[in-house]
Amino acid sequence: MDKQKILIVDDSEMNRALLIDILEEHYDVVEAENGVEAISLLSKQRADFSLLLLDIMMPEMDGFEVLAYINKYHWNDTFAVIMISADDTPANIKRAYDLGAFDYISRPFDSTIVQRRISNTMFLYARQQRLEKIIAEQFHEQEKNSKLMISILSHIVEFRNGESGLHILHVNTITKYLLKQLVQLTDQYPLSKADISLISTASALHDIGKISISDAILNKPSRLTAEEFEVIKTHSVIGANMLLDLSIEQRENPLIKVASEICRWHHERYDGNGYPDGLKGEEIPIAAQVVALADVYDALTSERCYKAAFDHDTALNMIVNGECGAFNPLLLECLMDGADQIKQAMQETEEEKQKDAEQSQRQEANRLSRAVLQEEGLLAGREKQDSARKHRENAPKTSE
């Protein structure tokens, strides 16, 4: 059985030698004499290591800088980090843990303690990885179910509304991208990956209240009257109430909670001039803020029964110039910075939907052709011919 590999990072050759003497019987040990060398090594081979023993005081790049770099790029998702130092002040230990260290070992070394701490760390880290894998698998299964729900809703929209079913898919794509950009831009909104996935999925329900609006108004090809617009505006409250009218257990589901907020408030505006409640600024939940911007951006760049599509640059200018209402400045920054990536992601969504449609058409054509052959009594004969041909192709060849 292959030994687990440990990387020792310490500028002191003597300290590295001491640790190697303690560990080499049970582990495959690799050395780096400074932080820069360690980062270079990990950038190419980090998947090979199970543990990093990291000194703090080093020239060029100290242990805290290395740890911060590892944490920033999530390298410690695949290996544990133990800090080693003669400085065991509470401030240093706290800083190490805050930056993602799994444990902290003080010098001078006691071989028994070092071996036990490392073996315990390996065991606990392996168990944590297994649990995270199980959770990830469950999460991906939920993701599959969520995507199925989005797909179903997009088809409902295609039949009920003059909008393309791509609108729901586009809003989902844009919402997810804006949220990812937002958490990189600021720590004002502490959103996890799970939060981003939840909000993106819930965005599919943002216009569910339009089911209650009459076709005559919903698909009117000309400008709405003031009275008709007031009717359209009711869809936000109706959608939220539809979700809040579910059973108590269903209402407590995080997806339903977020979706009801999005339904009710995705037409609010940052300056308080939206509807239905005239919320202002951070009174509007961030989920509703992001979906509001995604909704407007896709509405502008898509064809509707009452308007042609604007190009992406024109749509961006209209949004930034306030022609569609006021939005969170941080979200506008995310939109402008990622405009090209969003445009590309929307095109990929359209291409993927087109492929799915073509595949469905081929499957339906095949089903119909088989039905016709069956009806004409030809399918059985054709299947016998195919079977005979395969039998001849697989039969062993005899030499002449």
TIKELUM-827898 format. One record per residue (C-alpha): residue number from 0; z, y, x; residue in three letters. Coordinates in steps of 0.5 Angstrom, whole numbers, plus 500, padded with zeros to 3 digits. Example, Ala and Ser with C-alpha at 12.3 -4.5 7.8 and 13.67 -1.06 7.14 Angstrom:
# residues 2
[0,[516,491,525],ala],
[1,[514,498,527],ser],
# end
This chain:
# residues 400
[0,[500,500,500],met],
[1,[498,507,503],asp],
[2,[504,512,505],lys],
[3,[505,518,501],gln],
[4,[502,524,505],lys],
[5,[507,530,507],ile],
[6,[505,536,510],leu],
[7,[510,540,514],ile],
[8,[509,547,515],val],
[9,[514,550,521],asp],
[10,[512,555,527],asp],
[11,[518,551,531],ser],
[12,[515,545,534],glu],
[13,[522,542,535],met],
[14,[523,543,528],asn],
[15,[517,539,526],arg],
[16,[519,533,531],ala],
[17,[526,532,528],leu],
[18,[523,532,521],leu],
[19,[517,527,523],ile],
[20,[522,523,526],asp],
[21,[526,522,520],ile],
[22,[520,521,515],leu],
[23,[514,518,519],glu],
[24,[517,511,518],glu],
[25,[516,512,510],his],
[26,[511,517,510],tyr],
[27,[504,519,513],asp],
[28,[506,526,516],val],
[29,[501,532,517],val],
[30,[503,538,521],glu],
[31,[501,545,521],ala],
[32,[504,551,525],glu],
[33,[504,557,521],asn],
[34,[502,559,514],gly],
[35,[495,561,515],val],
[36,[494,554,518],glu],
[37,[497,551,512],ala],
[38,[493,555,507],ile],
[39,[487,553,510],ser],
[40,[489,545,510],leu],
[41,[491,545,503],leu],
[42,[484,549,501],ser],
[43,[480,543,503],lys],
[44,[485,537,502],gln],
[45,[491,539,498],arg],
[46,[489,533,493],ala],
[47,[491,528,499],asp],
[48,[499,531,499],phe],
[49,[504,529,495],ser],
[50,[509,534,498],leu],
[51,[510,540,502],leu],
[52,[516,542,507],leu],
[53,[515,549,508],leu],
[54,[519,554,513],asp],
[55,[520,561,511],ile],
[56,[521,565,517],met],
[57,[514,564,520],met],
[58,[509,569,524],pro],
[59,[502,571,521],glu],
[60,[504,569,514],met],
[61,[511,567,512],asp],
[62,[513,561,507],gly],
[63,[514,566,501],phe],
[64,[507,568,502],glu],
[65,[505,561,502],val],
[66,[509,559,496],leu],
[67,[506,565,492],ala],
[68,[499,564,494],tyr],
[69,[500,556,492],ile],
[70,[503,558,486],asn],
[71,[498,564,484],lys],
[72,[492,558,484],tyr],
[73,[496,553,481],his],
[74,[496,548,487],trp],
[75,[503,546,486],asn],
[76,[500,542,480],asp],
[77,[499,537,484],thr],
[78,[504,537,489],phe],
[79,[511,539,490],ala],
[80,[514,544,495],val],
[81,[521,544,498],ile],
[82,[523,550,502],met],
[83,[527,549,509],ile],
[84,[530,554,512],ser],
[85,[537,556,516],ala],
[86,[538,562,512],asp],
[87,[541,559,505],asp],
[88,[543,566,502],thr],
[89,[543,566,495],pro],
[90,[537,571,495],ala],
[91,[533,567,499],asn],
[92,[534,560,495],ile],
[93,[533,564,488],lys],
[94,[526,567,491],arg],
[95,[524,560,493],ala],
[96,[525,557,486],tyr],
[97,[522,563,482],asp],
[98,[516,562,486],leu],
[99,[515,555,484],gly],
[100,[519,551,490],ala],
[101,[522,544,487],phe],
[102,[528,544,492],asp],
[103,[531,548,498],tyr],
[104,[534,544,504],ile],
[105,[538,548,509],ser],
[106,[538,547,517],arg],
[107,[541,544,521],pro],
[108,[538,537,518],phe],
[109,[542,531,516],asp],
[110,[537,525,516],ser],
[111,[540,521,510],thr],
[112,[540,528,506],ile],
[113,[533,530,508],val],
[114,[531,523,506],gln],
[115,[534,522,500],arg],
[116,[532,529,497],arg],
[117,[525,528,499],ile],
[118,[525,521,495],ser],
[119,[528,524,489],asn],
[120,[523,530,489],thr],
[121,[518,525,490],met],
[122,[520,520,484],phe],
[123,[522,526,479],leu],
[124,[515,530,481],tyr],
[125,[511,523,479],ala],
[126,[515,522,473],arg],
[127,[514,530,471],gln],
[128,[506,529,472],gln],
[129,[506,522,468],arg],
[130,[510,526,462],leu],
[131,[505,532,463],glu],
[132,[499,527,463],lys],
[133,[501,524,456],ile],
[134,[502,531,454],ile],
[135,[495,533,456],ala],
[136,[492,527,453],glu],
[137,[496,529,446],gln],
[138,[494,536,447],phe],
[139,[486,534,448],his],
[140,[487,530,442],glu],
[141,[489,536,438],gln],
[142,[484,540,441],glu],
[143,[478,535,439],lys],
[144,[481,535,432],asn],
[145,[481,543,432],ser],
[146,[474,543,434],lys],
[147,[472,539,428],leu],
[148,[476,543,424],met],
[149,[472,549,426],ile],
[150,[465,546,426],ser],
[151,[467,544,418],ile],
[152,[469,551,417],leu],
[153,[463,554,420],ser],
[154,[458,549,416],his],
[155,[462,552,410],ile],
[156,[461,559,412],val],
[157,[453,557,412],glu],
[158,[453,555,405],phe],
[159,[458,560,402],arg],
[160,[456,566,406],asn],
[161,[450,570,408],gly],
[162,[453,570,415],glu],
[163,[451,564,420],ser],
[164,[456,559,422],gly],
[165,[455,561,429],leu],
[166,[460,567,427],his],
[167,[466,563,427],ile],
[168,[464,559,433],leu],
[169,[463,566,437],his],
[170,[469,569,434],val],
[171,[473,563,437],asn],
[172,[469,563,444],thr],
[173,[470,571,445],ile],
[174,[478,570,443],thr],
[175,[479,565,448],lys],
[176,[476,569,453],tyr],
[177,[479,576,452],leu],
[178,[486,572,451],leu],
[179,[485,569,458],lys],
[180,[483,576,461],gln],
[181,[489,579,458],leu],
[182,[494,575,461],val],
[183,[491,576,468],gln],
[184,[490,584,467],leu],
[185,[498,585,464],thr],
[186,[504,581,463],asp],
[187,[505,585,457],gln],
[188,[503,579,453],tyr],
[189,[506,572,456],pro],
[190,[501,568,453],leu],
[191,[501,560,455],ser],
[192,[495,556,455],lys],
[193,[497,553,449],ala],
[194,[498,560,446],asp],
[195,[491,561,447],ile],
[196,[488,555,445],ser],
[197,[492,556,438],leu],
[198,[490,563,437],ile],
[199,[483,561,439],ser],
[200,[483,555,434],thr],
[201,[487,559,428],ala],
[202,[481,565,429],ser],
[203,[477,560,425],ala],
[204,[480,562,419],leu],
[205,[480,569,419],his],
[206,[475,570,413],asp],
[207,[477,564,409],ile],
[208,[479,569,404],gly],
[209,[472,571,403],lys],
[210,[471,564,399],ile],
[211,[474,568,393],ser],
[212,[469,574,393],ile],
[213,[463,573,389],ser],
[214,[456,572,392],asp],
[215,[453,578,389],ala],
[216,[458,582,393],ile],
[217,[458,578,399],leu],
[218,[451,577,400],asn],
[219,[449,584,397],lys],
[220,[443,586,402],pro],
[221,[444,593,401],ser],
[222,[450,598,402],arg],
[223,[456,596,398],leu],
[224,[459,601,393],thr],
[225,[466,604,394],ala],
[226,[468,600,389],glu],
[227,[465,593,392],glu],
[228,[468,595,399],phe],
[229,[475,595,396],glu],
[230,[473,588,393],val],
[231,[471,586,400],ile],
[232,[477,589,403],lys],
[233,[482,584,399],thr],
[234,[479,578,403],his],
[235,[484,579,408],ser],
[236,[491,579,404],val],
[237,[488,573,399],ile],
[238,[486,569,406],gly],
[239,[493,570,408],ala],
[240,[496,568,401],asn],
[241,[492,562,401],met],
[242,[496,560,407],leu],
[243,[502,562,405],leu],
[244,[502,558,399],asp],
[245,[502,552,402],leu],
[246,[508,547,402],ser],
[247,[514,549,406],ile],
[248,[512,544,412],glu],
[249,[505,546,412],gln],
[250,[507,554,413],arg],
[251,[512,552,418],glu],
[252,[506,549,423],asn],
[253,[505,554,428],pro],
[254,[497,554,427],leu],
[255,[498,556,420],ile],
[256,[503,562,422],lys],
[257,[498,565,427],val],
[258,[492,564,422],ala],
[259,[496,567,416],ser],
[260,[497,573,421],glu],
[261,[490,574,423],ile],
[262,[487,573,416],cys],
[263,[492,579,414],arg],
[264,[491,584,420],trp],
[265,[484,582,423],his],
[266,[482,589,420],his],
[267,[488,593,422],glu],
[268,[486,598,427],arg],
[269,[490,601,433],tyr],
[270,[491,608,431],asp],
[271,[493,606,424],gly],
[272,[487,607,420],asn],
[273,[485,600,418],gly],
[274,[487,595,412],tyr],
[275,[491,592,408],pro],
[276,[498,595,411],asp],
[277,[496,601,416],gly],
[278,[499,598,422],leu],
[279,[499,601,428],lys],
[280,[499,599,436],gly],
[281,[503,594,437],glu],
[282,[506,593,430],glu],
[283,[499,589,430],ile],
[284,[500,582,432],pro],
[285,[496,581,439],ile],
[286,[493,575,435],ala],
[287,[490,579,430],ala],
[288,[488,585,435],gln],
[289,[484,580,439],val],
[290,[481,577,433],val],
[291,[479,584,430],ala],
[292,[475,586,437],leu],
[293,[472,579,437],ala],
[294,[470,579,430],asp],
[295,[467,586,430],val],
[296,[463,585,437],tyr],
[297,[460,579,434],asp],
[298,[458,582,427],ala],
[299,[455,588,431],leu],
[300,[451,583,435],thr],
[301,[449,578,430],ser],
[302,[444,579,424],glu],
[303,[446,580,417],arg],
[304,[443,580,410],cys],
[305,[444,588,410],tyr],
[306,[443,589,418],lys],
[307,[439,587,424],ala],
[308,[443,585,430],ala],
[309,[444,590,435],phe],
[310,[443,589,443],asp],
[311,[450,587,447],his],
[312,[450,594,451],asp],
[313,[449,598,444],thr],
[314,[455,594,441],ala],
[315,[459,595,447],leu],
[316,[458,603,447],asn],
[317,[459,603,439],met],
[318,[466,599,440],ile],
[319,[468,604,446],val],
[320,[466,610,443],asn],
[321,[470,608,437],gly],
[322,[465,607,432],glu],
[323,[468,601,429],cys],
[324,[475,604,429],gly],
[325,[480,604,435],ala],
[326,[482,598,439],phe],
[327,[488,596,444],asn],
[328,[485,600,451],pro],
[329,[487,593,455],leu],
[330,[483,589,450],leu],
[331,[477,594,451],leu],
[332,[478,593,458],glu],
[333,[478,586,458],cys],
[334,[471,586,454],leu],
[335,[468,591,458],met],
[336,[470,587,465],asp],
[337,[467,581,462],gly],
[338,[461,583,457],ala],
[339,[456,579,461],asp],
[340,[461,573,461],gln],
[341,[462,573,454],ile],
[342,[454,574,453],lys],
[343,[453,568,457],gln],
[344,[458,564,453],ala],
[345,[456,566,446],met],
[346,[449,564,448],gln],
[347,[451,557,451],glu],
[348,[455,556,444],thr],
[349,[448,557,440],glu],
[350,[445,552,445],glu],
[351,[450,547,444],glu],
[352,[450,548,436],lys],
[353,[442,547,436],gln],
[354,[443,541,440],lys],
[355,[448,538,435],asp],
[356,[443,540,430],ala],
[357,[437,537,433],glu],
[358,[441,530,434],gln],
[359,[443,530,427],ser],
[360,[436,531,425],gln],
[361,[434,525,429],arg],
[362,[440,521,426],gln],
[363,[438,523,419],glu],
[364,[430,522,420],ala],
[365,[432,515,423],asn],
[366,[436,513,417],arg],
[367,[431,515,413],leu],
[368,[426,511,416],ser],
[369,[430,505,416],arg],
[370,[431,506,409],ala],
[371,[424,506,407],val],
[372,[422,500,412],leu],
[373,[428,496,408],gln],
[374,[425,498,401],glu],
[375,[418,496,403],glu],
[376,[421,490,406],gly],
[377,[418,491,413],leu],
[378,[425,492,417],leu],
[379,[427,485,417],ala],
[380,[420,483,420],gly],
[381,[420,489,425],arg],
[382,[427,487,427],glu],
[383,[425,479,428],lys],
[384,[419,482,433],gln],
[385,[424,486,437],asp],
[386,[428,480,438],ser],
[387,[423,476,440],ala],
[388,[420,481,445],arg],
[389,[427,482,448],lys],
[390,[428,474,448],his],
[391,[421,473,452],arg],
[392,[423,479,457],glu],
[393,[430,476,458],asn],
[394,[428,469,459],ala],
[395,[428,466,466],pro],
[396,[421,466,469],lys],
[397,[418,460,472],thr],
[398,[413,459,478],ser],
[399,[406,457,477],glu],
# end
